[in-house]
Amino acid sequence: MVKSKGFTLIELMIVLVIVAVLAAIAYPSYREAVRKGHRRAAQSAMMEIVNQEHQYFVANRAYADEGTLGFGLDADLSQHYTFTIAPDAGPPPGFTVTFTAIGAQAQDGPLTVNGAGVKTPAEKW
């Protein structure tokens, strides 16, 4: 009897099936982790905007819109979200920051925070 060297086709197919099953389980978890990472980056940027708005209010006695505030998203975040700042003259004066998810991130829906710190939707924060 001659000993063969190498792998049989059956052995290779079994390995491919195992790898495919592992990938099918791991990939959705990976995508979810990436999506949550983008959401956390958006939330961080939103809180930075809130801080800048409060500083602007102290200096100018009014809240600014996105053009006046001059805040820009970094390149990576701008691929996944757009934002608006809606000042409210009041009384009392306030503002609302809204980040709208785009592209693959769109299933997240919009995130908002206002000048009083109310964040919606609560389950995304």
Buried (B, 14 or more C-beta within 10 A) or exposed (E): EEEEEEEEEEEEEEEEEEEEEEEEEEEEEEEEEEBEEBBEBBBEBBBEBBEBBEEBBEEEEEBBEBEEBEBEBEEEBEEBBBBEBBBEEEEEEBBBBBBBBEEEBEEBEBBBBBBEEEBBEEEBE
